[in-house]
Amino acid sequence: MKKRVLVVYFTQSGQLNNAVRATLSPFEKDENVELVYEEIKPVTPFPFPWTFMQFFDKFPECVQGIPCELQSLKVNPNENFDLIIIAYQAWFLSVSIPINSFLQTEAAKTLLKNKKVVTVISCRNMWLNAQEKMKASLLSLKADLVGNITYVDRASNLTSLITVMAFVFKGVQDKYLGFMPVYGVSKEELAKDAPVFGGIVLKHFARNEYSGLQKELIESGAIKIKANLMILEGRGKIFFPIYANFISKKGTSGTKERRARVRSFGIILPIVVFTLSPIITVISRVVPLLFPKKNKREMDYHSNNFLR
Ligand SMILES: Cc1cc2nc3c(=O)[nH]c(=O)nc-3n(C[C@H](O)[C@H](O)[C@H](O)COP(=O)(O)O)c2cc1C
């Protein structure tokens, strides 16, 4: 009998879909495996490209983990799967709203209970806090996170901040202005690395033994963490919930009363990132020298799947 894998994913532009399909190509070729893809679909689709206000108005609910309504799943939650892949993108240093909404459904409770889970993340470059939230959700669903694979945009933080803005606000999926790098995870990287990562997961899946999985994934380069981004994200993680509360005190998503605060966030955020990024890049060169143990401990922690 074939072993069954459920792949839960959401994608707007197709970037995440490309990443998860490339990762699972070794599974696709294995005739002992049945792959079932479940695309999460919000009842009201999120816009792409986004307007400035649409984008930043989603920030409070995203950070606070407030779910949106989803269309019913195609899969019957009582079906059994031997492994569940959750492929998601980070939104505002949190799990994207559609996937976070899925995690809060009754269906997710049934599907994920006592199941082995591998997460596949595709995002700009900041996924650490989102994965902390994912770890906590999986723990409360009694699921067992056994592997994590990450794909990020390899351009510098400031470059990808410009290209991601062109991507989300204008839908630019090519070289912005003709010379900036294409936003997102590179096709070459997906072609070269993703099947290797997927092959490692497949090997453990076939044996039904996952103890060394994450270690092998780390050794093969499946986890990308940069010290400067870890520090920058650490600041955002503290600041975001405060500003999210500040906005939502004025009203719920889409209300007129909170527009001024939403707009202020949309102006402050890029300014803070543009000014802090270079400073933090310098600090991040010094921190590992001053606090080598702490720096390594943090990197190791975020490379692994337990929640502290
Ligand atoms: C509302 C929103 C917020 C985002 N926030 C982050 C973030 O905090 N960190 C990050 O690395 N990428 C962030 N991104 C980029 C996404 O993770 C992802 O790369 C992009 O949306 C493409 O995914 P897609 O497959 O859904 O099109 C954000 C994108 C959107 C739309």
PDBQT file of the ligand as one rigid body, heavy atoms in Angstrom, charges set to zero:
ROOT
HETATM    1  C1  LIG A 401       1.520  40.846   3.743  1.00  0.00    +0.000 C 
HETATM    2  C2  LIG A 401       2.926  40.328   3.502  1.00  0.00    +0.000 A 
HETATM    3  C3  LIG A 401       3.859  40.401   4.522  1.00  0.00    +0.000 A 
HETATM    4  C4  LIG A 401       5.136  39.862   4.338  1.00  0.00    +0.000 A 
HETATM    5  N1  LIG A 401       6.006  39.842   5.392  1.00  0.00    +0.000 NA
HETATM    6  C5  LIG A 401       7.187  39.151   5.275  1.00  0.00    +0.000 A 
HETATM    7  C6  LIG A 401       8.035  38.961   6.420  1.00  0.00    +0.000 A 
HETATM    8  O1  LIG A 401       7.731  39.369   7.543  1.00  0.00    +0.000 OA
HETATM    9  N2  LIG A 401       9.205  38.300   6.233  1.00  0.00    +0.000 N 
HETATM   10  C7  LIG A 401       9.595  37.830   5.010  1.00  0.00    +0.000 A 
HETATM   11  O2  LIG A 401      10.676  37.263   4.909  1.00  0.00    +0.000 OA
HETATM   12  N3  LIG A 401       8.793  37.961   3.919  1.00  0.00    +0.000 NA
HETATM   13  C8  LIG A 401       7.598  38.598   4.026  1.00  0.00    +0.000 A 
HETATM   14  N4  LIG A 401       6.752  38.715   2.930  1.00  0.00    +0.000 N 
HETATM   15  C9  LIG A 401       7.116  38.040   1.664  1.00  0.00    +0.000 C 
HETATM   16  C10 LIG A 401       6.451  36.638   1.614  1.00  0.00    +0.000 C 
HETATM   17  O3  LIG A 401       6.948  35.825   2.643  1.00  0.00    +0.000 OA
HETATM   18  C11 LIG A 401       6.609  35.915   0.269  1.00  0.00    +0.000 C 
HETATM   19  O4  LIG A 401       7.936  35.905  -0.139  1.00  0.00    +0.000 OA
HETATM   20  C12 LIG A 401       5.820  36.532  -0.846  1.00  0.00    +0.000 C 
HETATM   21  O5  LIG A 401       4.564  36.971  -0.377  1.00  0.00    +0.000 OA
HETATM   22  C13 LIG A 401       5.627  35.555  -2.012  1.00  0.00    +0.000 C 
HETATM   23  O6  LIG A 401       4.837  34.451  -1.626  1.00  0.00    +0.000 OA
HETATM   24  P1  LIG A 401       3.640  33.847  -2.492  1.00  0.00    +0.000 P 
HETATM   25  O7  LIG A 401       4.067  32.448  -2.885  1.00  0.00    +0.000 OA
HETATM   26  O8  LIG A 401       2.438  33.808  -1.591  1.00  0.00    +0.000 OA
HETATM   27  O9  LIG A 401       3.433  34.742  -3.659  1.00  0.00    +0.000 OA
HETATM   28  C14 LIG A 401       5.492  39.291   3.084  1.00  0.00    +0.000 A 
HETATM   29  C15 LIG A 401       4.554  39.269   2.034  1.00  0.00    +0.000 A 
HETATM   30  C16 LIG A 401       3.288  39.779   2.237  1.00  0.00    +0.000 A 
HETATM   31  C17 LIG A 401       2.294  39.711   1.115  1.00  0.00    +0.000 C 
ENDROOT
TORSDOF 0
